[in-house]
Amino acid sequence: MRFPLAGMALGAGAVLVASPARADVVSDCIAASEKGQVLEKQGKLTSARAEFLSCSRRECPGMLSTDCDGWLANVETKMPSVVFALNDHDGHDVASATVFVDGQPVAGAGDGRDVSLDPGEHDIRAEAPGMQPATEHIVVRVGEKRRVVRMLLESRGPRPIPVAAWVTGGIAAAGLVGFGVLYTVSHVEASGLDCAPRCPDSDVDPIRGLYIGSLVSLGIGAAFAIATGVIYYSSRPSATRSSAALAW
């Protein structure tokens, strides 16, 4: 512990000679200073800051309050901070968003204010009315200040269909329609042959050509249907995807 012997003696003396109420205040100040030092060593800087604020108030013994002021300043120097920049797909700020850090709502986080965090890993979630939530996992470092975390929130409205998806979708539809037509014609033509089971090639080849053509059309339709899906879903970020960028 960094608690000085002089300060400890002063605190103990004050407890002995003070009134019971004053003794309780001094005991709380000493406990806060000791707890703050332990929390700081554990990397729990936000909690340590709260304890040092408690023992630096003027009700605490003068020497102890001075020491706590120094420890508080040291914690403030080491305390990382982040700024959340929340935007929609068009780049507009989302002022109505609520930000959760490790599951807890953070007041003012969606307003562009600094947010102090303990060093280490944190899970971030941003929510806004009418929009899909965005999530991000970050690691903040000791002394890192005003790190900007950008998060993209997607609208819950229908996703626009890209022009390329309309083109590939049209080809897919044409291929599937072609399959249906060619397969049906080949089946009708085959059922109309009266030479079965042994028909001349001149009668069978056209029907075989129609059947093969139907399979080719089916393959084209399926391939372009898959391409349409890929283009559509890759044209914009998914509903819960977040786009984070760092600015220093």
C-alpha positions, -999 to +999 in steps of 0.1 A: +000+000+000+011+035-007-007+049+024+020+070+043+029+062+079+024+099+088-011+099+073-020+067+090-008+080+124-028+112+118-059+093+109-056+070+139-050+100+162-080+118+148-102+087+154-091+085+190-098+122+199-127+130+177-164+127+184-181+094+174-195+110+142-162+125+133-145+092+140-168+075+115-160+100+088-123+096+093-126+058+093-145+060+060-118+082+045-091+058+055-110+028+042-117+046+009-080+054+004-069+019+011-097+004-012-088+028-040-052+018-040-062-019-042-086-012-071-060+008-090-035-021-088-063-044-101-068-021-131-103-011-120-096+025-125-132+038-126-139+023-091-106+035-078-114+070-089-146+069-070-128+059-038-101+085-042-128+111-048-144+100-015-112+103+005-101+136-011-131+155+002-125+183+027-141+163+055-112+139+055-080+147+074-058+172+056-028+150+049-049+121+038-070+143+015-039+157-001-026+122-007-059+111-022-058+141-045-025+130-058-037+094-063-068+107-080-047+127-105-026+096-113-057+075-119-071+102-142-039+102-162-041+064-167-078+062-173-087+055-210-116+073-226-136+067-258-160+087-279-188+069-297-197+082-332-230+066-342-241+070-379-268+056-402-260+042-436-261+077-452-235+090-428-260+110-406-255+111-369-280+090-348-286+113-319-313+091-304-290+061-299-284+045-265-250+029-259-245-001-236-210-010-224-207-045-211-245-046-208-248-014-189-263+018-204-239+047-204-254+082-200-244+107-226-225+081-247-247+088-277-241+125-275-205+126-284-192+129-248-160+113-235-167+080-218-141+067-193-135+030-193-113+005-174-084-008-195-091-040-212-118-056-233-154-043-236-185-053-255-204-023-270-240-023-282-258+007-297-295+008-301-319+034-316-356+034-323-365+020-357-330+007-363-312-026-360-287-026-331-249-025-338-223-043-318-186-040-314-158-056-293-130-032-284-098-033-263-088+000-246-053+006-233-040+025-202-037+062-209-056+060-243-076+092-246-106+101-267-105+070-289-133+073-315-154+042-320-176+045-351-207+023-353-231+019-381-268+014-374-290+000-401-326+010-407-352-017-401-369-007-434-368-028-465-334-032-481-331-015-516-325-039-544-294-031-565-297-027-603-273-057-608-296-079-587-325-069-610-305-079-641-293-113-627-327-119-613-343-114-647-319-138-663-326-163-635-363-160-641-359-164-679-338-195-674-364-211-651-392-202-674-372-217-703-367-249-684-404-252-678-413-246-714-386-268-730-392-296-705-429-296-711-426-295-749-401-324-749-424-344-726-454-338-749-434-346-780-420-378-765-455-390-754-468-384-790-443-409-806-460-441-818-428-459-826-418-467-790-398-485-778-376-484-809-378-450-827-355-437-854-329-411-845-346-386-868-376-387-845-358-389-812-330-363-817-352-332-817-369-343-785-335-351-769-324-316-779-354-300-762-347-320-731-311-311-730-320-275-736-344-276-706-316-288-684-292-261-696-319-235-689-324-249-654-287-246-647-285-210-660-316-201-639-302-216-608-267-201-612-282-166-617-306-170-589-276-177-566-258-147-580-288-125-573-288-135-537-251-129-533-254-094-549-284-085-528-270-095-494-235-082-501-246-048-514-251-034-478-239-043-443-261-069-426-287-058-400-265-063-369-231-056-384-212-026-371-185-008-388-159+005-364-130+028-371-105+044-349-093+080-348-064+092-328 
